[in-house]
Amino acid sequence: MTTMTETSARFREFKMPDVGEGLTEAEILKWFVQPGDTVTDGQVVCEVETAKAAVELPIPFDGVVHELRFPEGTTIDVGQVIIAIDVAPGSGDAPAPAAAQSQEPVEAPAAEAEPKGRTPVLVGYGVAESSTKRRPRKGVSAAPEAAAVAAAVQAELNGHAAPAAAPAPAPAPAPAPAPAVPAQPGAQDGGRPLAKPPVRKLAKDLGIDLATVVPTGKDGVITREDVHAAAAPAATAPVAAPAPSQAAPEAPAAAVAPASARETRIPVKGVRKAIAQAMVGSAFTAPHVTEFVTVDVTRTMKLVAELKEDKDMAGVRVNPLLIIAKALLVAIKRNPEVNAAWDEANQEIVQKHYVNLGIAAATPRGLIVPNIKDAHDKTLPQLAAALGELVTTARDGKTSPAAMAGGTVTITNVGVFGVDTGTPILNPGESAILAVGAIKLQPWVHKGKVKPRQVTTLALSFDHRLVDGELGSKVLADVAAILEQPKRLITWA
């Protein structure tokens, strides 16, 4: 199975591919196209966030956008259809979008044949059939009012006005009896509460039964604010009873004051979910040991100031992190056994003869750890350029999954937040992580006298299965010695 299916000779569907290494879901961050837009082979149609990074998805064929299956902010499984493309526009009347036939997206029909003559452009084309199993939908007959609202909801999700042929009727003075509908748990008057798919997902995440929510939207549609109001404890107002029907009068907007909300629940997904899983796995798998050393880095700070004026470093960013990174690389060269990994399956220690140096970066989407490939082979200007590119890409949210794979050791600079140091948790699969604290002017004994000096505290956490206390101490002591006397970058390199 590929990431696209062919529903007819005219329409093709594009499925969410595995853009990383075995990822199972992604969140649609932004659509760059809307129904009616013309697209070409290789054009980026949306940006999605996986557990590792934000990734842009290109469409692998030409045509006109017929339907967007999911709105922005929706988390979808790998293998689900996300967009339908009319590859032969103007050849006849298009069928109604699948999502417009109900109030939430439905599973696309299975592919009858795979498109030929196209080389996949993304990693992971060919998702297993079993990865996208979904429960079958139950048949539901909707009232005319519900059908009109559903059409309006879908039109809003697709980014255009509802068809003129199906306007939503004005609210009647009294609700008309609704046709018989199969009973569903939590339904109002035997029918399903009206809400857009993102609102249904929000209610599910917050554990709210939509049948108990008082709708305040037009025609009895439940809004996000209604769900939040139902989730928030009412400090000054009694809890509102469920509406007797979908056509009940609108509830007061201030039924629950915003000030009464004492909690905010944030769904754990994307990068944050991956961080949580990785840190739990690392903390309870690898036996961590952390050692500390406080060091005078006055000479390192002078070297940084001199390098900023050096013409060979023009165009690159020079800061203390650059010298610290180089110091760690030299320490690893002097103690290569620290650069290793634990192979649990084969019960082997895998020593690495290369260093992919990870740099922990705080981004709006959470903590990520991209790494500089083969950092041990880079000169100081090359290392500075790589660091600058890594930081810029991370801040822009454009770090690729490949850039975060294969790290061997990591540096985390907690000093930028003004703290002295910390006890960092290993990045999964790595042997050591160096935390760098804030560099502060402190009283220090220098040449027999107490003088103000630039001082920082380093912390090295390591996997005690791979690194014993002696080896870990040697690595940390070497880094400290280089930062105290930067000329050792030459004599020890």
N, C-alpha and C positions, 0 to 999 in steps of 0.2 A: 504494500500500500504506500502510495506517495502522499505528499502534502496537498495534492489537488485531486478533485474528482470531476467527472464529466457527467452531468445530469442529463444532458442532451447534446446534440451536435452544436447547439448554440450557447449553452450556459456551462461555465466551469466554476468549481468551488475550490477555494484555497484553504487548506487546513493549517492549524498552528503547528509548526515544526518543532523538533527538539533542537533549539539553538545553542545548547550547551552540551554537557556530557552526562546524559541520562536524566535530564530535567523532566519533570512531569507536569508542570503548570507554569503559567505566566499571566501577568496582569496587563491589560491593554491600557497604556498610559495616554496615547494620543493617536487619533486618526488624522492622516494627512489628505485623505480623499473623502468625498461624499457621493451618494448615489447620483448618477448622471455624469460624473467626471470621467474623462478619457484617461486610460492608463496604458503604459507601454512596458514591454518586457524589461525587468530590472528596476523599475521605478519603485521607490520606497512608499508603501501605503500606510504603514503604522509603526509606532514605537511601542515595544512591550518591555516589561521588567520581569526578569526571571529571578531566581534565588541568588544569582551571581551578579547580574549587571543589566543595564538597559540596552536593548538591541533594536535596531531598525530592520524591518522585514520588507524585502522587495517582492513584487508580484512576478511570477515567472511566465506571463503571457500578456498579449495585447488585448484591449477591449474597453468596454464601458462598465463602470461600477453599477451593478444592479441592486445589491443589498449589502449592508453591514450587519452582520449577525449579532454583534454585541456592542454595547455602548462603552465609552471610556470608563475606566475604573473597575471593569469586570475581570475577575480571575477565571481563566479558562484552562482546561486540560489540553495537553499535547494531543493532537489528532482531531480536535474539534474544528468544524468549519467556521471561519471567521469572516469570510467575504465571498460574495458570488459575483462573477464577472460575465457580462454579455459579450461573447467573442464574435458575434455576428449581428451587431445592432442594425435595426431597420428591416430585418428579415421577417417580422411578424409581431403579433402582440405578445408581450412578455407575460409570463405567469405572475400571479401575485407573489410578493416576497413571502418566504416560508414563515418568517417571524411575525408577519402581519396577520396570520391566520389564528394566532393565539396571543395571550398577554405576555408570553415569555418565549425566548428562543427555543427552537426545537431541533432535534438531531437531524442532520441532512441524510438523504438516502445513501445507501452504500454505493460505492463506485462500481460502475459496470465495466469500465475499461480504463486503463491508465493511458494518459497522453504520451505519445511517443515523440522522439526526436528532440527531447529537451533534457539537458544535463542539469541536475539539481544545483542550485546556487547557495544552499544553506547546509550547515552541518546537521546531520540527523535525519535527512529525508529517508523515509521508509520506517515509519513508526509501527510497532507491533499492533496487530488487529485488536488484541485484548486490552490495549491501554485506554480505549475510549468507550467501554461498555456503559450504557446508560439505561435507566429503567424506562419501560415503554410508557407513553402518555395515555392517560385515561380519557375517553371521549367525554366532551362537555358541550352541551348546547347552551349558548349565551343568549341573554335577552337583547333586544335591539339596542337598548341604551348601553349595555356592556360592550357590544360589538363596536359601537361608535367610539366609545372611550378607548378601546383597544387599538382601533385604527389611528386615533389621535396620538396615543402613546407611541406607537411604532413610527408614525411620521415624525414625531419629535426626536426619537432616537436616531432616525436616519438623516436628520438635519434639514427637513423641508416641511412645508405646511401639509396638513392633512388634505386628501383629495376632496375637491369641491362636491363630488357626487355623494359623499357620505358625511355631511356636517353633523356635529353633535347636537342633538335636540335640546331645546331649552328645558330646564327642570320643570316637571309637571307639578301642579299644586298638590297632588297626592300621588304616591307611588302606585303604579299599575301592578297587578299580580304578575309575578315572573313565571315563565314556563318552568316546568319541572326540571330539576337539575339533579344529577346523582349526588347524594350527600357526601360531603367531604369534611374531615375534622376541622373545626375552627371556622367554618363558613358562616356567612351572615345570611339569614333567611334561606338556608339551603344552598346558597351560591358562594362563589369564591370572592373574597375581598379584593377590591380593585387597587392595584399598586403596580408601579413600573418595576421591571426586573431588578434595577439597582436597589430600589427600596425593599424588595423582597429579600435580597441578599443581606442588606443591612439588618433587617429584622431577624433573619436567621442567625447572623453573627452575634446579635445582642440577646438572642434567646427570647424574642418577643413573638407571641402568637398574633398574627394580623387580625384574626377574628375578634380580638379584644381591644383593638386600637380604634379610637374615635377619628373618623376621617374628616379633614377640614378642606380638602381640595375640591375642585369643581367636579360636579356630578358624583360626589362621594368617593373620589380617588384619595387613597392614603398617601401622604407626603413623607419625606424624610423627617420633617419637624414633628409630625405626628408620632413616628416611631421613637424619636429621641424623647418626646414628652412622655410616652408610655414607659420608657426605660428609666426615666429619672424619678427618684422618690419625691412624692408631693409633700413638702414640708408644711405648706399653709393651706393647700386646697385638697378636698377629698378626691379619691380616685374616681375618674369618670367611668360610668358603666358602659358596656359595649353598645354601639348604636343598634337600634332594632332592625334597621334595614340600610341598604347602600344609599338610599335616597333621603336619609334623615337630614334634618337641618344641620348646618355647619356648627361645629363646636366653637366656643370662644377661643380666640387666638391665644389668650393669656391663661388658659386652663391650668398650666403649670409654668410658673415663672422661671426664666433661665437661671435666676440666682439660687433656685432650690436644688439645682443639679449639683451633687457632691462628688460624682464620679464621671470619668470619661473612659469608655472602653474602645480600644483601638485594635482592630483585627491584626493578628500577627501573620504577615505574609511577605513575599519577596525577599529582599536582602536581610531584613530583620529576622525573618523566620530561619533563614540559612545560618545567620550568626548564632542564634540561640541553639540550633541543633549542633553546629560545629563545636561551640564552646562546651556544651554539656558532654559531647562525645570525647573531646580532648581532655577536659578536666577529670573525667572518671575513667579514662583509659590509660593515659600516660601519667606515671608518677612524677609530679612536678617537684623540682627543687629550685629555690630562688636564692641567689647570693647578691650582696650589695657591696659597693665601694664608693667612697666619696673622694673626689679628685680635684686638684687645682688645674683648671683649664685656661689659665690666663694666657699662656703662650699660644694655645690653639686659637683663642679669640684674636690675638695679634696677627696670626697667620691668615685668618679669614679676612681681616682688614687689608692685609697686603695683597692677597689674591684678588680682591675686588678691583685693585688698581693694575693688576697684571694684564698686559695686552693678550696673552695667550688664553685668558679666561673671559675675554670680551664676548658678550652675547649670551652668557650662561649665568645662572643664579648661583652665587657663592654664599653659603651659610654654614653654621656649625654642624648641621646634619651631614653635609658633604664630607667633612673631615672625620666625623664619627663613623660614617659608612665605610670610608677608606680604612680607618683604623680596625674596624671589625673584619674587613676582608684580609688585612695583613695578619690579624690574630688567627683567623681560620687557616691561612696558609702555614702559619707556624704550628698549628694544632689541628691537622686535617681530620683527625678522628671525630671531631665534634660535628662535622658536616655529614650527617648520616640519617638514615630512616629505619624504622622498625617494621619488618615484614611479618605480621602476625600469622598469616596463612602458612608461610614456609618456615617460620621461626628462624629468621635470618636478620642480621644487621646489614643494611645496604649502605656502603660508604659511597658518597658522591664525590666525583673528581671535578665538579663544577659548582659554582655558587649562583643560584637564582635568588637574589637579595630582595626580600619582601619589605615593603614600606607600608605600615598601617596608615590608612587615610580616612579621616572622618568626612563623610559626605552627607548631603541632605537625605539620601536614602538609607544611611546607616554606615557602619564601619566596613570597609573593604580592604583587602591586602593584595594589591597588584605587586608584581615583582619584576626586577630588572634581570633579564636573561643574561647569563654568563657575565655577571658583574665582575668576576675575578679577573677577566681579561681586559677590562676597560681602564684607560688612562684617567687621570683626574678630570680633565676637561670633558671626556666622553661620559664619565660617571655623572658629572654635574648636569650635562645636557639630558641624560636619561632620567635623572631625578626630576628635573624641571618638567619634562614631557609627562612623566608619570603623574605628578601632582596636578598639572593642568587638566589632563584627561579625566582624572578622578573627580575633580571639582565640577567639570562639565557633565558628569554622569555618562561618559562615553567609554568607560573601561570595559574591554571585552572579556568574556569568560576565559579566553586563552591567556590573557595577561595575568589572571589570578591563579592559574594552574601551574603546578610544578615547582613551587617555592621550596627552598631548603632551610633558610634562616630568615628571621625578620627583625626589623627595628621598629619600635613604637616610640614616638617622641611625645611623651605626656607633659614635658616641660612647657610646651606652648600654651598649656592651660594653667600654668602657674603653680603646679604641684611639684613636690620634690622628687618623687619617683613612685613606683607601684610594683605589684607582683603580677606581671603579665601572664596570661594563659597562652600556651603554645598554639600556633596555627596548626590545625590537624595535618599530620604527615611530616612535620618538621621537627628538628632536634633541639632548637634553641631560639629564644627571642630576647632581644636586648631592649630594655626600657631606659630612656634618657630623661632625666629630670630637668627642672628649670635651672638655668645658669644664673647665679646670683652673686653679688658682691658681698663677701663675708670676711671676717677676721681669720687670718691664716698664718701659721708660723712659716715664714719664708726666710731662709738664710739666717736663722737664729733670732729673728725678730717678728713680732706680730704685725702683719700688714694687711690691708684690704686686698683680697684676690678674688678672681672669678672662679667660683666653685660650683660643681654639680655632683649629683649622686646617680650612679648607674646601677641597674638591677638586671641580672641575667637569670632567666628561668630556663631550665633544660630538662630533658627527658632522662630520668635516672636509670632507665633500662639501657640507654645508649651511652650516657655521659656520667661518669662517676665524679665525686667531689673534687678530686685532684685536677681532672681535665677541665671541668667547668671553672675552677678557680684560676687555672692558667690562662684560659681564654679571657676571662674578665680582667685579670691583672694586666694582660698584654694590652687590651684596649685602653685601660686607665693609664698605663705607662706611655702609650703613644700620645694620648691627649695631653698628658703632662709635659712631654718632650716631643713635639711633632716632628723633629728631625729624624726620629726613629722610623718614620714613613720611608726614609731613604735608606737608612742603615739596615733595617729589618726586611725590607721589601725584596 
